[in-house]
Amino acid sequence: MKSSDYVKDLRGKSLAAMKEELAALRKEQFNLRMQQATGQLSQSNLVRDVRKKIARVKTIVQQQASHGAKAS
């Protein structure tokens, strides 16, 4: 999935769904780091990809929180 498609999907989700997505990504990041530490990870680019996805989710959550504060 391209990053622009991923961002479009995120923007359509509710805040609760994005927090669930963030929790799932953090679990995935932990698992990948453990695999990397034990030498079981063959695709090291997955760690970077998950880290970028986490940043995208956090950015959109922050933008929505900021936009919501301005509207109130």
Secondary structure, DSSP 8 states (H G I E B T S, - for coil): --HHHHHHHHHTS-HHHHHHHHHHHHHHHHHHHHHHHTT--S-THHHHHHHHHHHHHHHHHHHHHHHHHHH-
